[in-house]
Amino acid sequence: MSEVNFKGHKIRPEVIKSNYQRKAVLFRNKIISILAEMGVGVDDIELEFNGMEMKKAKASVTWYFDGHMLYYENNSQDKYVENLYIVFKVIEGEVELLKLKKKSLMDFIEEFREDDGLEEKRKQAREFFGLHHSSSDIEEINKKYKDMAKILHPDMPNGDVEKFKQLNHHHKILKRELM
């Protein structure tokens, strides 16, 4: 499989065909270890996967650092464990940039910081685009975005500045989730 870009990191997704639970535990432990290098305690990390390792499911991790709730998830792969691998590689890459001083601590925090009510915002964004609540096809979302932008853009005869702002806001929420 070729490399894919996730948050600016070129990652070759792993296709995992066996030992799903063992590999999920390995990736979880690596994520915990990497975050521990930054001073994040194990009690400040939320990462669960009870029995989902080989199913099509989103992998996510939430951690609390320097007074902020930080979050990253991926749902682009066929199995939870493969999504967890992408989460691990992105966090590993971002922490490495931080260590090399190629990224500031504030930039790191901004990269992963999430507000309360994130799931509700994603639900609202999908409703705005007329999508099913579990839709995760970024190409479909981008197509709907482009179609709606052509109609709502302020320079168009029936354009609407406020709705165009909402369109961009909702697209950004879903794009951040899925890319």
N, C-alpha and C positions, 0 to 999 in steps of 0.2 A: 504494500500500500504506500502511496506517495505521502509526502509531508503535507500537513495542513496547518494553516495559521490560526492560532488561538491567542488572543490578546497580544499579538505581535511576536509570539514564539512559534517557530516552525517545529512541529511535533509530528513524528511518524506514529499514527495510531497503532496500537497493538491489537491484533486479532487473537483473542484468548479462546482456546478450544477445550480446555480442561482445567482442573484444579481451581475452579472459580473462587471458592471461598478462601482457599489458601492465598491466592494472589490478591484478593480484596483485602485480606488482613495485612498482607505485605505492603500494599499501597497505603492503607490507612496508617500503619505504623510509620511509614516514610513521611507522610504528611505531618503526623504528630511530631516526629523527630525534627523536621525542617522548621516547623513553627516553634519548637522548643529552643532552637538555636537563637531565635529572636526574643526569647524570654516569655513565650506564651505557655502557660501551665496547661497540663493535660485536662484539668477541670474547666478550662476556658475554651475547650474545643468541642464542638458538637458534630459528630460524624457517625451515622448509624447505617447499617445495611442488612439487618436481620432477614436472611433468606432471599434476598433480591439479587444476589451476585450474578446469576446467569440470565435474568429477565431483562427485558427492555425497560429501563428505568433511569431516571435522572440521578446523577451522583452530585452531592453537594456537601460542602463543609462550611460551618460558621465558626468563627473564633472571635474572641474579645481581646483587644489589644489597645493599650494606651487610651482607654475610655471610649473606644469605638467598636461597633459591631461590624466585623468584616465577613465577607461571604463570597464564595465562588461556586459555580455549578456548571455542569456540562450534561447535555442530553443529545449529543450528535452521533453517538455510536450505537451499536446494536445491543449491547449488554451493559448492565450497571457497572460491572467490573472494568469494562473498557472505558466507560465514562469516568470512573474513579481514577484510572490511569492518567487521563487527560487532566483532571483536576490536580493530581499530584505533579505532573510535569509543568503545568502553568505556575503553580505555587513555587515549585523548585526554581524555575527560571526567574520569577520575580524576586525571590529572596536572594538569588545569586546576583542580580543586578543591584540590589540593595547593598550586599556585601562589597561589591566592586565599586561602590559609590557612583554607579551609573544612573541610579535612581535615588531620590531623596526619600526619607522616611514619610514625609507628608504626601509625596507622589504615590508611594506604596499604599498608604492608607486610603487615599482617594481612589486608587485603582480598584479596591475591594470593598470600600465602605458601602453599607446598605442602610436604608431607612427602615423604620418599623412599617408594617403594613405592606411589605413587598409583594406577597402573594395576591393581595387584593388589587394592587396596582397592575399586576400582570393579568389578572382576570379582567379588569376593566379595559386594558389595552386590547386583549383578544376580542372582547365584546365590541369595542370601537371599530375593529377591522372586520367584524362579522365572522369570526373564526370560532371553531369548537374550543372549549375550555382547555383541552390538552394538546392543541395544535403546536407542533414544534418544527414545522417545515419552514426554514428561513427563506427559502426561495418563494414559497407561497405568500409569506408575509411581505417580502420585498415587492412582489408583483402587486399586491393589494395597495401597498404604500404608494407605489408609482402611479397606479390608476387613480387613487384618491388625490394625490398631489396635483395631478393634471386638472382636476376639478376644483380643488380648494385653494390653489395658489392665488395669492392676492392679485396677481396680474391678470388672472382669467376673469371673463365677464361676470361669472357667478362666484368669484373667489370670496373667501371668508378668512380674515386674518386670524381670528381666535380659533376657528376650527383647524386652520393650517398649523397653528402652534400646538394644538392638541395632537394632531396627526404626528408631528415630529416628536413630541414628547412620548407618545405611546410606542412609536417605532423604536425610539432609543431604548425604552424599557425592555422590549422584546429582543432587540438586537443584542443588548448586553447579556440577556439571559442565554441566548442561543449561540453566541459566537465566542 
